[in-house]
Amino acid sequence: MAKLTIVANIKANADKIELVKAELLKLIDITRAEEGCINYDLHQDNENPAHFMFYENWESRELWQTHMGNTHLAEYMAATEGAVAEFTLNEMTQIA
């Protein structure tokens, strides 16, 4: 089964940067403990502090989908409703 890489870009509204950052940080430890999580790394853009990026690797797409259905992600979505201006997610496969 192929490993899955996820690149998720989150752009917070300018007045909600700290709220979004705090809520994203809450996801780290609980997600890293999930079955199938190889790494779950959060980054913040040096030039644009409203731009956050998760770089994730999972043992399989199925285990990532289990992660996506977990309660802590639903809680994040509720806590940041109206605070995120843009969200993009790419499912990727490492080729080299």
N, C-alpha and C positions, 0 to 999 in steps of 0.2 A: 504494500500500500504506500502510495507516494505521500511524502510530507507536504504540508501546506504552509506557505508564508502569507501572512496578512500584513498589508500596509494600510493603516487607517489614518486619514487626515481629518482633524477636527479644528474648525476655526470658530473661536468664540466671538461673541459680540464684544466690542471694545470695552463696554462697561461691565462685562461679566467674566473677564479673564480669570480673576482669582477664584470665583465660584466654580467655573469649569475645571480649573486646575485642581482644586481641592477635591472635587468629585472624581476626577480621573485618577488621582493618587489613591483614593479609597479602593480602586479596582485592582491595584497591583498585587498585594500579598494574597488575596483570595484567589485571583486568577492563576498566579504562579503555582499555587497548590493544587490546581485542577489536574485531573487525569489528562495526559496528552500534551500538556503545555511544556514546550521545550524552553522558550523564552518569551517574555512579555515586557518589552522595553518602551518606556514613554520618553519622548523628546519634546523640547520646546524650541521653536525657532529663535535664533539669536537676534535677528533683525525685526521679527514680527512676533511679539510675545503672545498674541492671540492665536497663533498657529501651533497646534500640538500634533504629534505624530506617534502612533503606536507601530512598532516593528515587532511582529509576533511570528513564532514558528510553532507548529502543531504537528503531532505525530500523524494525524489524519484529518481529513475534512469532517468526518463524522464526529470526532472528538471536539473540533472547533465549533461545530453546530450545536453540540451539547452545551458548550460554553455560552454560545449566543442566546440560549434559552434560559440561562440561569437567572435567579432572582436578583443578584447584585447588579446585573446589567439593566434590568427593568427599573430598579431603584435609581440607578444613574440617570436613565432617560427621564424619569419623573422629576428628579432634582434639577436637571439642566433644561427642562422644557422652556423654550423661548430664549435660552441663553446661547445657543449654538447657531451661528450664521450659516455654516456650511459643513457638510460631512461627506467624505468619499471613502470608499473601501475597495481595495483591490485584493483579490485572491490570486496568488502567484505561486509558481513552481520554480525552484532554483535549478538552473540549467548548467552552471559551471561553478 
